[in-house]
Amino acid sequence: MGKVNLTLLLAAVAIVIIIAIALIFPLERLGQLYSLLLIFGGLVALLLRSIFAKEVDRRIIFLFIFVAVAAPLLFPITFSEKPTAVVKAVFDRVESLPPGSTVLLSFDFDPAMAPEVQPMANAISRHCLKKGHKVIFMSLWATGQALLTQSLTNTILPEFPEKQDGIDYVNIGYKAGNEGVLNVIVSNFEKMFPTDVNSVPLGEIEIFDDIRSCRDLDFIVSFGGGLPGSKEWVLFVGDPGGVDVAAGVAAVVAPQLYPYYPAQLVGILGGVKGAAEYEFSLKETYPDLKDMDTPGLKMMGPQTLAHIVIISFIVIGNIIYFRGRRKEKGQ
Amino acid sequence: MKRQIPVILVGMFGLFMIFQYFVPHESSEWVYEFLLDWTIIIGIFAMALGLWSLYRVSVEKIKTRKPAWGYNYLTLCGLFTMMFFGFTTQNGEAWGWFFPFLVSANLVLVLMIQASVNKGGRGLFLGLAGVFLVACVVIIVFDNTWGFHFETAQGLQSTMFRAFFDHILIPIFATMFSLLAFFIASAAYRAFRARNVMATLLLLAALIVMLRFHPFYGPLTPYIAPFMSKTSNWLMNVPNLAAQRAIIIGVGLGIVATALKVILGIERGYMGKG
């Protein structure tokens, strides 16, 4: 009877504590608190278990990754970002161009890469339009055109209703031919893109009054990570045409582009982290953009927690490995 | 002759492409651009070939009742439905008889395949396919609420194309890609173990590069964060760069060697029989 009373008392205390926390913290903070407790508590338990050299079932790992990704999406956790030199270089280049400069943004990615690359593409598009640059949008990937349209109609243009198609920006769409397209537009745009996506001849579009080829552009940013992508822009346009090129790529591709930085690539935005740093710089420089959508910054929470979970599992795996080896030696 | 002509053509055009790079003359550039047009045209024809190949492979799987053959119907119907969406736009607000047309067109396709698979009921399937084909033609002729646009890319902006792209294709791709996170976590747990010196170095490098992103050092941030940042930058800019450069130069030399072998007719794999 005494045991039952004690259990009831403990349960009542626990309920009171939970209610007290719920009253003190707002729901979002509470969610964050509980999910972090769940993740870190679980990791500590697994860490203690690893001392006995007990392997972790992969389903447990999947569960931790699921919670680590889902919890910050439900209860957003955001961090302040300090832009790294590679990202800052791109931001400064866009910032230092005089208003009215012509910037080409190429959406060379598919929906698989979109969660990583689209936030940075939106941020740079926003920055260029904010600075008053003329923006030419295009794509070397068939799936890129639909994503470009999505970005323009859902995100970029509603924020800049005053910008006019053909005067402030133009969407020339997708063209098949991969590197072949680049090889031609480095000397002649019209040959490869006779019209924009609305079937308006390039000769009638104001932006193209002074632009004959990529050599006449002030800056090019290629978003992607596959082939053709940023590397092809450097090889076929940046170097032969003498135009500054920057890259916005998926995180796994970024290390492959470092050999081109800073001589052939102005800067590199790598994955969600690159997008988050760019968004942070944009918000810091333009206070009126403080309410803009920042998917990069929002996604840093799930990414950070997932990385911490992976790091913890690597540590746990090594403890199990060494404990197991010691056990084997002992036997 | 069947083998010599392609070898001669490849050699001739390959040598010309090398030669023209060093001749900045108008005529050389004109020929170069002319050849580039050919490359793009051939690339577009390859797309048509890909479509035909997909159709043939799918029909073959249905014919031979390979495992999960039913999905091939889905593949083909998806392919043709998206093609119809890409080539059609509304003339006003309503879609009219577009969806009955779409269903009929897909039924024609399915029934034609069924006719080629089931020899017994071929007449019935062909007859039904004919009925639906007539229905398609009638809808195209009499329904003016929508129309085909082959000359422009208007169809790519159409509601249905975008809805299917935004709400089916993007989530499918994103789901497939996001599954990687689970497998990477499981693989990292099993593979990143300090079994020897090289594995330990790899493990430490991975940990430092991953930890540079994280602001979770608490009161130790001023001490740990700069170290992590500097070390990871060094890892990216020195060992990673050196290895990447070596790979790029190696790949470049490999490309030159392979190109020379192709131009000189030593490597004939592109003709299909090695």
Interface residues (C-beta under 8 A of the other chain):
Chain A: V56 R58 I61 F62 F64 I65 F66 V69 F79 S80 T84 D110 P111 A112 M113 A114 P115 T143 Q145 A146 L147 T149 Q150 G173 A176 G177 N178 G180 V181 N183 V184 S187 N188 K191 V197 S199 P255 Q256 Y258 P259 K273 Q303 T304 A306 H307 I308 V309 I310 I311 F313 I314 I316 G317 N318 Y321 F322
Chain B: E29 E33 L36 D37 T39 I40 G43 I44 M47 T152 A153 Q154 L156 Q157 F161 R162 F165 D166 L169 I170 I172 F173 A174 M176 F177 S178 A181 F182 I184 A185 S186 A188 Y189 R190 F192 R193 A194 R195 L203 A206 L207 M210 L211 F213 H214 P215 F216 N233 M236 N237 N240 L241 Q244 R245 I248
